[in-house]
Amino acid sequence: MAFPTSTNDQITDSVTQANAKVVAEAPAMAMANLYQATAQALANAAHNATAAQQQANVTAQAATTRGVATLFSIDTTAPGATEDILSS
């Protein structure tokens, strides 16, 4: 204690120790918050990448299905069918 007060010395010491503990833990808490925010951001990025890949696969499957359906609908016995495909 720096100087005598009317407050009980044990209470003053307890408050001082609690304040010192809070100040001492502040850097660790700040780093923990930073790590948590970084982990959350990376998890969101991974989720977004997965969702984009799934949507790209759906689009590719639809395009393949459309292409195969177009190929099956062409009359291959008609003369010049290949030229019709290549010209369009």
C-alpha positions as a printed Julia matrix, in Angstrom:
88×3 Matrix{Float64}:
   0.0     0.0     0.0
   1.25    3.42   -0.88
  -0.61    5.24    1.87
  -3.05    4.33    4.65
  -6.78    4.54    3.83
 -10.01    4.0     5.72
 -10.69    0.89    3.6
  -9.64   -2.48    4.93
  -6.19   -3.4     3.61
  -7.38   -6.86    2.55
 -10.1    -5.38    0.33
  -7.68   -2.93   -1.25
  -5.15   -5.69   -1.89
  -7.83   -7.94   -3.35
  -9.05   -5.26   -5.78
  -5.46   -4.41   -6.74
  -4.67   -8.07   -7.43
  -7.85   -8.51   -9.46
  -7.03   -5.44  -11.54
  -3.48   -6.65  -12.08
  -4.81  -10.07  -13.12
  -7.16   -8.5   -15.68
  -4.41   -6.32  -17.11
  -2.01   -9.26  -17.23
  -4.53  -11.46  -19.08
  -5.44   -8.8   -21.66
  -2.76   -9.73  -24.25
  -3.66  -13.43  -24.05
  -7.35  -12.67  -24.43
  -6.65  -10.39  -27.39
  -4.62  -13.1   -29.12
  -7.3   -15.67  -28.37
  -9.91  -13.42  -29.96
  -7.66  -12.9   -32.98
  -7.12  -16.64  -33.4
 -10.83  -17.33  -33.06
 -11.74  -14.7   -35.65
  -9.08  -16.02  -38.03
 -10.31  -19.58  -37.64
 -13.88  -18.48  -38.3
 -12.84  -16.57  -41.42
 -10.89  -19.54  -42.76
 -13.8   -21.88  -42.07
 -16.15  -19.53  -43.96
 -13.7   -19.39  -46.87
 -13.49  -23.19  -47.01
 -17.27  -23.48  -46.88
 -17.68  -20.92  -49.66
 -15.13  -22.76  -51.81
 -16.95  -26.04  -51.28
 -20.32  -24.51  -52.15
 -18.88  -22.89  -55.29
 -17.36  -26.2   -56.36
 -20.67  -27.98  -55.87
 -22.5   -25.36  -57.93
 -19.88  -25.64  -60.68
 -20.32  -29.41  -60.73
 -24.09  -29.03  -61.06
 -23.61  -26.59  -63.94
 -21.12  -28.91  -65.66
 -23.48  -31.87  -65.27
 -26.35  -29.87  -66.76
 -24.19  -28.79  -69.7
 -23.05  -32.38  -70.29
 -26.62  -33.65  -70.15
 -27.73  -30.99  -72.62
 -24.85  -31.84  -74.96
 -25.58  -35.56  -74.87
 -29.28  -34.92  -75.45
 -28.39  -32.75  -78.44
 -26.14  -35.44  -79.87
 -28.82  -38.1   -79.42
 -31.44  -35.93  -81.11
 -29.41  -35.56  -84.32
 -30.45  -37.8   -87.17
 -27.16  -39.46  -88.07
 -28.57  -41.24  -91.12
 -29.18  -37.99  -92.96
 -26.43  -36.96  -95.34
 -24.37  -34.09  -94.11
 -25.27  -34.49  -90.43
 -21.69  -33.87  -89.38
 -21.55  -30.67  -91.37
 -24.75  -29.51  -89.65
 -23.18  -30.11  -86.25
 -19.96  -28.33  -87.1
 -21.64  -25.41  -88.84
 -23.91  -24.59  -85.92
